[in-house]
Amino acid sequence: MSTFTLTWLDATTVTAALPHLEVVLCDAVESGASIGFMLPLDRSEIADYWAGIAQAVITGKKYLLVAVNEHGEMVGTAQLEPAGKSNGRHRAEVQKVIVLARCRQQGIGKLLMQEVDRFAASIGRTLLLLDTRANDSGEKLYASVGWTKFGAVPRYAYSPDGSMEGTTFWYKTL
């Protein structure tokens, strides 16, 4: 069984991780994940996306978690974006929970989600929110780690192949 190390990237480590994050994101989109990008992939769009995330990490507006296997390969990632308004300082949004296609069903997604919960609680966040494609494997993961589905919107977004998909919304109280 493989072992994985979870690390929160920071201002000193996020820039070096960008090429690896691009690989993880491209793999996800190419394997059908509906995470905001369309096929065919525009590599400059992916690079620009991660540069923006790096800037958000550097400025403290977002937290970025990565999973690395025993060979030093990045195999997964998740983001936590705390609400910035003063009336929402108790909540945060979980975003882009991604695991390499060939590494799925090994418990990496569950480890990422459990660490996001732990970290969010440690920074005073007591309510987490996320959205995912309806009827996607993410729904089973989120339910298994104690999240509650609270709504669905049909025809919310396009999948990478151009099909229109619904989205479900989830929350978890810590």
LINLIN-V528940 format. One record per pair of residues at least 24 apart in sequence whose C-alpha atoms are under 6 Angstrom apart, sorted by the first residue. I is the first residue (numbers start at 1). J is the second residue. Records with the same first field share a line. If there is no record, write none. Layout:
I: J + J
//
This chain:
3: 69 + 70
4: 68 + 69
5: 67 + 68
6: 66 + 67
7: 65 + 66
8: 64 + 65
9: 64
11: 58
14: 54
24: 100
34: 159
38: 160
39: 160
75: 99 + 100
90: 125 + 126
91: 125 + 126 + 127 + 128
92: 128
93: 128 + 129 + 130
94: 130
126: 173 + 174
127: 172 + 173
128: 171 + 172
129: 170 + 171
130: 169 + 170
131: 168 + 169
132: 167 + 168
133: 166 + 167
134: 166 + 167 + 168
147: 171 + 172
//
